[in-house]
Each structure stands twice: as C-alpha cells, then as structure tokens.
C-alpha cells in the first residue's frame, strides 16, 4: 500500500492507495506529526470500510452502546462495574477502536497503576477486553486492536464463616438495627446475592422455601428450601422491631412488602451491611468479609456436608457447575479431618 503526505499552502494533504483504489484529502494539520496521526486514522477507516464498516467508532461510543443494549440485561453489579470502568478508561474513550493499541493501553495502565493494586487494574482491563470483544461480535472491528497480558496478582485470603464461628459472628453483627443479623442470616442460609437480599419480599417466603423473583444476574428464577434457623432469625428481628416501637409483639409475619426495608420503606443501598461485616470478620479473626463471602460460605458448607453439586449449583443459580466449584473454599481443619479419616 503506497501513501504520500505533502504540504500545500500551510496544511498537509494525503494520498494513498488500498486495493487499487486511490484516496486523497486534507489532514487540516500544520505539523507533520499531527498529519501522520490523521493519515493513520483515515487509513484505518478505509480498511474497516472494506469489511463493511463505514466509520471506526470510538471506544467511548462502543461502551455507551454496550450499556444501552447488553447492559440492560446483565445484573446490577455487572452494570455498575461496567459504568465505573468507563470512568477509569477515560483517557482512551476518544480513540477510534483500531487506535486502542497495545502501546496506548500499556501507557494508560502504567498511569492507572500508580497507587492501585494489580487486582484493581486487572478489573478495568477485563472490562476493556469485554467491550472490545463485544465490538468484534457486533462487527464494529475485525480483530482485537491490542494484546496486553494481565498483571500478576497476589493471592488474597478468601475467608468464610466456619460452622463453629457462626455464633461469634452473628453476636458481633447484633446492634440496635435488628435487620442486620437477620439480613446476614438470610444471605448465608439461602446463598442469595446481595441484590436478591435487598429486594427480598415477604410474599415470596413460605415455611418451606423462598422463591427468588427479584432482578438478578440473568434473571434466573429459582426456589431455595428455607431452613428453620432463617425463620428464627426473622422472628427475632420482628420481635425486636416491635419492642423498639413499643408495639404489641407480632403473632404473624407480614404478608407482603420488603423483608428488610430501608428509610421510608425503600430498598437499602448496596454496601449497607459492609460495616457490620467488618465487625463480624474481626470477631472471628479474618482480614475481610464481604457479602459475596457469605454466598461462598453457603456453597462451601453445603459441599463439605456432601450435598450434590447439582443441588448447590441450582440453589446458587449458576449455569455452569465449574462456577459453583470456584465458590468452595478449603481449610487446614478440613484437610486434617480427611487426612485422619484416610490414614488414621
């Protein structure tokens, strides 16, 4: 492919040939370096045109399109993370996709890494890869414009609440707000996601089971058996709420409405339990414990108790059993138990 840059008057003009077709025009640039960059953009647009793509979209336009289309059908957590990644990728947003090159991605990553952990940077990198792959699937580009490996991460502790730590953990959560230990029990005993717990409703709960109907990842409907400990925790919550309001003790639970209503009856914001979970983590001697670790606690304890993998997968709402297995954690105590059973 032949190309020329030449100056006519005060600005640079270009001429190049692709597949026998001659293209020419002005860069409107007065310096050579800017003219070269403009020429490269024009060339890439013409190359893309050969694949049925008229104009190369910018990364920002692709992300906006993803949020408006695919983003509407994913979980709230996924969409929020994608929106945050858009802010993080701001230095690259105005670049046409073919110009999100390896060098530019590495430059952006080097700047973003300052003062941040490799895990935080890798999360943004995963979303950048997601957006570019989606653009390929939508035929906005023909191939990945960059090739950058993920940073090596230090393996973090993945704690759960062990069975013998449960009482200490829930005691640490108990404060003036009776919803907190009840909400943690709800999450741990049903293995639901944070959004599913926040949007839980009384009409979906029976003595035998809880029917997950809230907007979740993939909007997958499932029914989970409700253990007695859950009903005990919810009864404790209702009793304490009645005492705090100086009302008669409830004989029956509410028939409808949010189980854990926030201010003015609205849904609590995400991260509502984070401070309480920090207290619980400190009480049982682990460095950190988030809502997803309660879900992992549910999976781990069931699998240790020899529950069929298919049952645990169904209760968690996973499409793939391998995803469920990644939730299972191990411990020295469990290893010792199995070693003793095997070797005596």
N, C-alpha and C positions, 0 to 999 in steps of 0.2 A: 504494500500500500504506500503510495507516494503522497507526500504532503509538503506544502510550502507556507511560509509566513513572510510577508513582505509589507513594507511601510509605504503608505500612500497618504501624503499630507502629514498629519500629526498622529494618525492611528494606524494600527496594524490590521492587515487583512489576511485571509487564509484561503487556501485552495488545496483540496485533497481528493483522492480517487479511492473508491471502495467498490470492488466487484465490477469494474468497468464504468461506474457512474461517477461523474465529476461533481464535486460540491464546492461552493465558494461563498464568501461573505465577509463581513467585517467583525472583528473582535471588540471594537469600540474601546480598545485598550491602547494606552500611550506608551506603556513599557513592555519590554519583551517577555518578562516572566509572567505577567498577568495574561498576555496574549497567548502564551503557551498553555496556561491552565484553561483558558476559554476554548482553545482549539481542542484540547483533550475532551472537554465536556461535549462539544459539538460532535466529535468523532464517535464518542460512546453512544450518544443519542442516535446517530445514524446506524451504528452497529445494531443497537437494540431495535431500530426500525426494521431491520432485516429479519427480526424474529417476530414481527407483528406488533411491536411495541413502539408507539409513536414518540412518547416523551418519557425519559427516565424520571420516575418520581423521587422525591427526596425521602430520606429516612423518616423525617417527621410526618410527612404525608402518609407513609406506609403505616406508621404506628397509629395515627389517627384513624385510618381506615380499619385497622385491626380492632381498635377499641369500639368503633361504631358497628362492626359486624360480628366478628368472632368473640369479642369481649363481652357481648351481651349474653352469651350462652355459657360462660365459664363461671366458676364460683366467685363469690365476693372477694375472697383472699387473693385469688389469681388476678382478678381485675385490678385490685388496689396495688398489688405488687407491680403490675404492668404499668400503671399510671406513675408510680414512683420511679420506675426505671426510665420512663420518658424524661422525667426531670433530670435524672442522673446523666442521661445521654445527650443533654442539651448542646454540648459543643459539636456534635455530629449531625444534629437534626436537619440543618440546611443543606447538607451534602446530598447530591443525587446518589442513589444506591450504588451505582458502579464505582463511585469515588469513596465509599466507605471501605478503604483499602486496608491491608494489613498494617502498613506503616502508620496510618491515621488512627486505627483502633489501638495500636500499641502506644502511641503518643497520648491518646486520651486516657488509657488505662494507667500509664505511669503517673499522670497528674492526679487521677482519681484515687490512686492507691495511697497517696500521702495521708497519713493519719488514720487509715482504714485497714481493716483486716482483709486478708485474701478471700475469706468467705463472702464478705460484703461485695467485693469487686466481682467475684465469680457469679454472684446472683444477677448483677446487672449484665454481665457477659452472656449468661444463659438467655436472658430476655432479648438481648440484641440478636442472638442466634435464632431465637424463636421468630422474631419479626422478619429476619432475612429469609428464613426457610418458608415462612408463610407467603412472602412476596414471590418466591420461586414457584410455590404451589399455585399461586394466583397468576403466574406467568408475567409478573412485572419485571423479573430479571431471569436470566437463563441459568446462572450459577452463583454460588456464594462469592461475594466480592472480596472476602478476606479469609485468612486462615491463621487463627491465634489460639494457642492452647490455654487451657485454664491454669490458674496459679495453683501451686501445691498448698493445700490447707492442712493446718494442724488438726489432728483428730480430737474433737471435743467430747467431753463426757456426755452420755445420753442417759441421764438418770430416770428412774421410775419410782413410784411409791410401792415399796415391797409390802407384802401382805402383813408382816408383823410391825410395819411402820404406820399402818393406816390410822390407828387411834391417836398417835402422837401428831400425825399430820393434820387431821381434822380438828384436833384441840387447838392447834396453832392458828387455824383459819377462823375459829369462832371469835367473833367480836360483836358489836352492837347490831350489825346488819345480819339478821338470821338467814338471809338469802345466800350469803357467801358459802358456808359449808354445804348447804343443800345443793347449790349450783355445781360445786366441785364434785359432790357425790353423784349428781345426775350425769355429769360428763364422764366420770370414771366408771360408773356401773353400766352405762349404756354404750360407751365408746363413741359418742357423737362428736361432731366437730363443734368449734366454738359458735359459729353462726347458728347451728342447729339447736344448741343450748339456749342461746339468747332469744331465739324465736319460738321456743317450746311453748305449747299451749295445753291447758288442762283437758280440753275435749279430745286430744289425741292420746291421752293416757288412760289406760284401764288397769284393773287389778292385775291382769296377766301380762300386758305388753304395752309398749309405746310405739305409736305409728309416726314415723318420721315423714313429715309432709312439707317442711319448710324448704325454701330455695337453697339448695346445696350444690356441691360440685357435681355437675352432670344431671342435677335434678332427679337423682335416682331414688325411687320410693322403696322403703324397706320397713319391716316391722321387727322390733327387738323385744325379747322377753324382759319384763321388768322384775328384778329381784326384790324380796321383802325389805332389804336394807334401804332401797330407794324410797319406798313408801314411808318407812320410819323417819328418814331424813326430811321428807316433805311435810309429814305430820308435825315434826318438831318445829319446822320453820313456821307453819301456820299458827301453832300454839304460841310461839314467841312473838309473832306479829300481833296476835290478838291481845296478848298481855301488854305489849308496848302501847297499844292504842286504848287499853283499858276497856276492851270489849269482851263479851262472853266467849268462852272457848268454843272453837268451831266443832260441830258434830260431823259435818260432811265437808269434803274438799269442794272448791269452786267447780262449777260445771263447764265454765268457759273462761277465756282470757289468757293472757300471758302468765306462765308459771313464775317467771322472775321479772316482773315489770320494773322499769326504771322510774325516773322522775316523770310525774304527770302521766303515768301509765304507759310510757313509750319504751321501746326496746333499749336496753343498755348499750353503750358504745363498746366497741372492741377493746380488749385490754382491761375491761372492768375488773377482772379477778387478778390481774398481774401482781399488785402489791400484796394481796393475801397469799398468793402462791409463793412469793419470795419468803414470807414468814414461815410457810409450811416447809419450804426447801431447807431453810436454816434450821428448823426444828429437827428434821431427820438427817441433817448433815450432808446435804448435797449442794453443789455450787449454784445450780439454777434449775428452775422447773416452770415450764410454760404450759399453756392449755393443751398443746399437742402431746406433751409428755403424759398427760392423763389418759389420752387416747391410746398412747403406746403402752401405758400401764394395763389398760383393759386387754389389749391384744396379747401382751406378754403373759399375764396371769392366766388367761384362758388357755393359751398354747402350752404353758407349763403344766396346766391341770389336765393335759391330754385331750382338750377339746378338738374335734375335727377341724382341720384347716379350712374346709369349705364353709363350715358354720361361722367361724371367726371372720372369714372374708365377707360373708353375706351380712353379718351384723355391722361390720365397718363400712360396708357399701363400696368395696373395691371391685373393679372389673377384673383385675389380674391378681392371682394368688401370690405372685412374687412381690407385689407391693405390700401385701399383708405380712409376709415373712420379714420384710425390712423393718417392720414395727417391733419385731421380737428382740428383746434385749437379754443378755446373759449376766450372770453374777458369779463370784467366786463360791458363794454358798451353794448355788445350784450345781456348779461344776463338781464341788466336793461331794454333794449328795449323790450324783450319778457315778462318780468315781468309786465311792464306797459301795454303792449297790452292785457295781460291776466287779470290783476287785476284793471287796470285803475289808 
